[in-house]
C-alpha cells in the first residue's frame, strides 16, 4: 500500500508501518524511563511511575525485550530503503546546506536521506548492543549465575553508554521530524503532498512517477 498515490497525496507509510513505529516509540519511553530510574539515584523518583524500585527492576528488562522485538520488525521492513548510496554520502557532506535551507545545493535523495539512513544504522547497532548486554545483566536468569561478574560489569558499562547514544539519537529524530514541516503528517496520517516529496526526497518522487513497466 505504501509508495502509491491516494488522490492528490502520496502514501509514504502504511497503517501497519505507522502502528509499528508508534508502538516501538511507546516501548522506548517505557524502557528509557525505567532505565533512567535504575541508572542514578537522582532519577530514582521515576520508579514511582512503575510501582516502585522493585517493580521497576522487574519490568525494565521486559520493556527492553518488547522494544527490541518490535524494533526488529520495523528495521527489517525499512532495510531495503536504507542502503547507503553515493548520493547519501554527498548529502551528508552537504548537511550544512540542508540545515540552512539551501537544498538546491544537495543531491537528490530517495525515500530516506543520508541523515535518516545514518540514524537507522545507529539505532540498529545500539539496539543490538542493548539487547545483548541487557540479557547478560538480567537477573536471576543470566547475570551472576551463568555469566562471570567481570562480564556483567562490562555489560553494564556498554549498556549505559549505548542507552545514552540511542536517547540522543531519538531526540535528534524527534527534533528533525518537527523541523521538517510535513514529516509528522507522514507518520500520523501516512501521506505527504507531492510538493513535499519533490522538495525533500526528489529521487523517491521521480521513482514513484515512473510507469510501472520501468520499475
JOSULLIN-V631327 format. One record per residue. N is the residue number from 1. OMEGA is omega in whole degrees, 0 to 359 (999 if undefined). D_LAST is the distance of its C-alpha to the last C-alpha in whole Angstrom. Layout:
BEGIN
n->[N;N]
omega->[OMEGA;OMEGA]
d_last->[D_LAST;D_LAST]
END
This chain:
BEGIN
n->[1;2;3;4;5;6;7;8;9;10;11;12;13;14;15;16;17;18;19;20;21;22;23;24;25;26;27;28;29;30;31;32;33;34;35;36;37;38;39;40;41;42;43;44;45;46;47;48;49;50;51;52;53;54;55;56;57;58;59;60;61;62;63;64;65;66;67;68;69;70;71;72;73;74;75;76;77;78;79;80;81;82;83;84;85;86;87;88;89;90;91;92;93;94;95;96;97;98;99;100;101;102;103;104;105;106;107;108;109;110;111;112;113;114;115;116;117;118;119;120;121;122;123;124;125;126;127;128;129;130;131;132;133;134;135;136;137;138;139;140;141;142;143;144;145;146;147;148;149;150;151;152;153;154;155;156;157;158;159;160;161;162;163;164;165;166;167;168;169;170;171;172;173;174;175;176;177;178;179;180;181;182;183;184;185;186;187;188;189;190;191;192;193;194;195;196;197;198;199;200;201;202;203;204;205;206;207;208;209;210;211;212;213;214;215]
omega->[181;176;174;184;173;189;182;179;178;178;180;180;177;178;180;179;180;179;178;181;185;176;175;179;178;179;178;180;177;179;181;182;179;178;177;178;180;187;185;180;180;181;181;180;178;180;178;179;185;177;178;185;182;178;178;179;180;187;186;179;179;174;181;179;178;179;182;183;178;178;179;177;180;182;179;179;187;188;185;181;188;173;184;181;181;181;177;178;178;178;180;178;183;182;177;177;179;181;182;175;175;187;176;181;183;181;176;182;180;184;176;179;183;179;179;179;177;177;180;183;174;179;180;181;181;180;179;179;181;181;180;181;178;178;179;180;190;176;2;189;186;187;177;176;180;186;178;183;178;179;179;179;178;178;180;180;180;180;180;182;183;171;177;179;184;176;178;180;180;177;178;180;180;180;181;180;178;183;179;183;181;182;180;177;181;183;176;180;178;185;173;177;175;179;178;180;181;183;190;183;190;180;176;179;179;180;179;183;180;174;183;181;183;184;999]
d_last->[16;15;12;13;16;19;21;21;20;17;17;17;19;20;24;24;22;25;28;27;27;30;32;31;33;36;36;36;39;41;41;41;44;46;45;47;50;51;50;53;56;55;52;54;54;51;52;54;50;50;54;55;55;55;52;50;51;50;47;45;44;42;41;39;38;37;35;33;32;30;29;28;26;24;24;22;19;19;19;15;15;18;18;20;18;20;20;21;24;25;24;27;29;29;29;33;31;29;32;34;31;30;26;26;27;25;21;18;17;14;15;18;20;23;25;24;22;26;27;25;27;30;30;29;31;34;33;34;37;38;38;40;42;43;43;46;48;48;51;53;50;49;51;55;55;52;51;54;55;54;50;50;51;49;46;48;47;44;43;44;43;39;40;41;38;36;38;37;33;33;36;33;30;32;34;30;29;32;32;28;29;27;26;28;27;23;25;28;26;22;21;21;22;19;22;22;18;18;22;21;17;16;13;12;13;11;8;9;10;7;7;5;6;4;0]
END
